[in-house]
Amino acid sequence: MNKRTVKENIYWMGSVDWDIRLFDSLIPLPDGTSYNAYFIKGSEKSVLIDTVDPSKADELLAQLEGISEIDYIISQHAEQDHSGAIPQVLEMYPAAKVISTPKAKGMLVDLLHIAEESFVTVEDGATISLGDKNLKFIHVPWVHWPETMVTYLEEDKILFSCDFFGSHIATTELYVTDEGRVYEAAKRYFAEIMMPFRGIIKKNLEKLSTYEIKMIAPSHGQLYPQPKLILDAYRDWTLASPKNKVVLPYVSMHNSTRKMVEYFVAALVDNGVQVELFNLAVTDIGKLAMALVDAATIVVGTPTVLAGPHPYAAYAVFLANALRPRINNLSIIGSYGWGGKTVETLGAMIPNIKAEIIEPVLCKGQPSEDDFKALKNLAAIIARKHKEQNLI
Ligand code: FEO
């Protein structure tokens, strides 16, 4: 892709990655992503904000051809999908200085072996002048690394937000055109990397609320000419109460757990509770993460295998624990053949989840009438708790 004009003397550069399907060898990217860098030409100085993933460095370097000078490379976030091409850009512009937070400097030295003398570090609220344009640096730690900052272009009121407000979408449309698509992609992104830091994200949102923002230009996905969409969404994901919803990741080997799950889902629905069901043998783990953003309850469905939970269930529980969703209630259902420590094992895997544990329902072999009654009772307990918690 060639560079694109955002406004006079402000350009999108970067790469649209149509093929990537897994980020960090972990996060599913069903719609690919983009690595957005931005070039701003001031009357006196020029800056490049962020770079691209190292695998796409050639594309960025080609876009920079014809630009004789870059005074500053602003590294908002040290993760390599944005910083990875800084060494190549520095080779092209050896006099350029890398602007980063003090914490990011250390990380960039460690991760990319950039020379210490190449850096200018900026404290929270620091500004630089490009002549006719001024940039302000706002530290926003833990979106999702500790060193991150965003950059506010004061004259045009554009916020360059790096991962914050980003979405993993590969598209040729520079700006948001399909709000539903972007909302879902941004929620997936929030769920997968920012949900664990919801408390700090809230503080970062409060900090940004004092700025007039006419456009948000993230480092993944499309730009927001109407930032209200994404700002409202982030407030909702960060501040709103969980919903009257059960997330039910499950796996079944010989259909006993599946029968329990199907009965239990129907019982929850009969009690007025919404359910999102994920068969872990086939599910997109990103969808599960998204569902955890606003669910009040998790119920894990797992058979007992090799005396413990099915590894797929253990993986889902491990992930949920890492994502720290703000759920209120948690339980387990499933079938076992002769015994095991499924409940104990899963229970020990969720130290980060401060939820009330509701008595699990485990059955031996195929579920019996008594087991179905226990599932019906579990559904009624969850519905009652959601009502007591005033969830809608
Ligand atoms: Fe898009 Fe945290 O890197």
Residues whose N, C-alpha, C, O or C-beta is under 5 A from the ligand:
A	BS01	FEO	E79 D81 D163
